[in-house]
Each structure stands twice: as C-alpha cells, then as structure tokens.
Amino acid sequence: MISQFVKGRVCVFIDAANIFYSQQTLKWRVDYKKLKEYFQKECSLQKIFFYTGMVGAHDKQNKFLEKLRGYGYMVKAKEVKRIEVAPNAYEWKGNLDVELALDAFKNSDNYDTCVLMSGDSDFASLLDELKSKGKRVIVMSTRGHISKELLDRAKYIDLRKLKDEIVYEEA
C-alpha cells in the first residue's frame, strides 16, 4: 500500500510516544517486527529509527528495546524527567523530537523518502526542510494524534489502513 507513495530509498523515523498514544486510541498494538517486514516488503528500506523515553532500569522496557535492536532498528532512548508543573503535581517528560529531527536531517543524503511515524506539529519545520531538499515526505499516525501542520505538508497514511499487516497478536 505504501509503495505507491514512496520513491527511491526510504528511511523511517518513529516517535514512540506519539505511536503509543495512537495505539491507545486504536485499541490495538503495533507489532514492530511486522512493521519492519512491511516496510521491507513495500519499499527500499534503508534504516528504521525508534525514539523513546526510558524510566530507569525497567527490565520489560529494556528487553523490548533489545528486541527492536535485534530486528535491526536504530534505537535512540533517553531517561525521562519528572517535571513539577504545580505544587505537588508532576509530569513525566521524555521528548526526543530534537534527536529525531537531527537524525532525519543528517541522514537525508541516504534516502529519497522520509516516513515520519508521528503526528507532532513540532516536526513541521523538519518536513519543510526535507521537501526543500527534494525529499518526499509521508506521515503515519492516527486521526486525533496528527496535527494540521503535518497534514498540510505531507502525504498522510492512517495506521488503521495497515492494521492487518502490522497488528500485534498475542501468541
């Protein structure tokens, strides 16, 4: 399905937090092994990156990230921060938007199409820059988790359309 929208070499950049919230809306989980296989089948996949925040030495999360590395993902992770937003009220923040944007820009000579799995409007400038370099840009997310700024700048593919190909099924 995505093959009709890509050209040439493809790199995929996954904003894990955005996809996590998309999965809550979808009420199904992405199988990241199937996701990589899907891209390999559909296009000339060069690299696939995964950006996530981490909470301490969380064994389950560490095992998941090691599994992704084993599948061939380039995993970028950093510790989340606890930020006080009001007296005795905290939010957890583990934003890797800058790292994703830098990697997408620094690697742009190695791909013709950028697939951004995020809906975050912070990436609008990145897409503008990539398009000015002649890159095709595709965003993948879910309605309710994708900004108008990205919809205005790129071909949009709703994850719902890929469910049969990438859904995680319990063994």
NORGI-V178866 format. One line per field, one symbol per residue. phi: phi as a letter, one per 40 degrees, with the letter a starting at -180 (. if undefined). psi: psi as a letter, one per 30 degrees, with the letter a starting at -180 (. if undefined). A space follows every 50 residues. Layout:
phi=???
psi=???
//
This chain:
phi=.cdcbcbfcbbbbbcdcccdccccccgabcccccccccccccacccabbb bacbbfccdcccccccccdcchcccbbaccbcbcbadgbbbcbbcbdccc cccccccccbabbbbbcabccdcdcdcdcccccgccbbbbabdgbbcddc dcbacbbcddcbddcbccbdc
psi=efffflkbkkkkjjjeeeeeeeeeefglkkjfeeeeeeeeeflikelkkk kllkjaijeeeeeeeeeeeefgkjkkklklkjkjflkgklkkkikgeeee eeeeefgffglfkkjjilgkffgeeeeeeeefggkkkkkkakkfgkleee efflkkkkfefgefegkkkk.
//
